[in-house]
Structure formats: C-alpha cells, structure tokens
Amino acid sequence: MTPQGPAQQHAHDAGRFTELVESASADDWARPSPVAGWTALDIVKHLVEWSRGFLTGARIELPALDVEADPVAAWKQHVTDIQAILDAPAGRVLSNPHTGDNPVDEAIDRFYTGDVWMHTWDLAKALGREPDLGQERCRAALEAMKPMEQMLRDSGQFGSAMPIADGASAQDELMAFIGRDPAWPATG
C-alpha cells in the first residue's frame, strides 16, 4: 500500500526508521555513519532536535528529549509526538523565514519526513545493513532536487556530489547527489 498524505507517509517512513533504531545494540550507537563526523547516535539526535525546534514556527513547543541517555525511548516518543501533530493538524500553520507559511502537516511532510526517509539510508549503513529506500521514490526525489541543486548545496545541507558509475541504481545516484558515498564503508 502506498502511503496517502502526510500522516500516512510519516507513519510509514518513521516506522522503517524505528525498526532500525530498535535493532541497534548499546554499542551500535557509537558506530561511524556515512555522514562525515557523525555516529549512528548523531543521526537520531539530528532528526529529533532540528524538527522539534522547527515546529516552534507553528507555536508547537515539544519538550526536549535526552537522545543520548536512551536513543530508543527518545526516538519512539519523538515519533509519537510528530504523528499526533500529523493526525490532527487543526489548521495550524508553520511560519519560517526560509520557507514561508505552510500548513503544519505539509511542512512536516515536505521538510522533516523526507529527512527521516533519507537518513534511514545513513542509519542502516552505520548499523552494517543494506538500506532499500525504493528505486522509484529515489528517482523521483533526485529529479525534484536536480533543478535546485545550487540552492541545496548553498544551504549547507548537502555535501558535494560524489562520482557515480554509469548505470548506478537510482538509490546510489540519489545518495551520491546528496554527498554520500554509495559504497560506504569503502573496503580496502
């Protein structure tokens, strides 16, 4: 079943990410990730912390969560908090100087849920697993980002594009586009 709407998309993507979070051992949180300088724990912290701050633009104040003390509990509480907003957006608008005014559910979907989806790749790789983000979705995301490549690079949210072999999968192309090495960790 293809998710329909922001609430279903978040439930789907956060569910897949949650499976990875729940599968991590205590020692796994210190493992390096494909994001330079980040560990597996840093990926979870990033998703929790920036999005909770982002929601203040909709006058939604969520309490801080101690991801370092218990990454699994913090992530699960975070998912519950975000899903509750998406399940009942109540006409709230999120105002942001960079993105303008957007219905809160659309803003979460557009900026946060996609981040969860792409960071699923990072967390899976950090945990030594092979991620599958879906080739069609990767292709669509890549095509949507290409026209605004310079703006994305200038934002600092993506690294320099990595070289990619001809005939690479859409997922590998997307990861290379956002500055990840699809072959991470490199062996040798």
Secondary structure as GFF3:
##gff-version 3
##sequence-region A 1 188
A	DSSP	alpha_helix	5	23	.	.	.	ID=ss1
A	DSSP	three_ten_helix	26	30	.	.	.	ID=ss2
A	DSSP	alpha_helix	40	54	.	.	.	ID=ss3
A	DSSP	three_ten_helix	55	58	.	.	.	ID=ss4
A	DSSP	alpha_helix	71	87	.	.	.	ID=ss5
A	DSSP	beta_strand	93	96	.	.	.	ID=ss6
A	DSSP	beta_strand	100	103	.	.	.	ID=ss7
A	DSSP	alpha_helix	104	107	.	.	.	ID=ss8
A	DSSP	pi_helix	108	113	.	.	.	ID=ss9
A	DSSP	alpha_helix	114	126	.	.	.	ID=ss10
A	DSSP	alpha_helix	135	145	.	.	.	ID=ss11
A	DSSP	three_ten_helix	146	148	.	.	.	ID=ss12
A	DSSP	alpha_helix	149	155	.	.	.	ID=ss13
A	DSSP	alpha_helix	170	177	.	.	.	ID=ss14
###
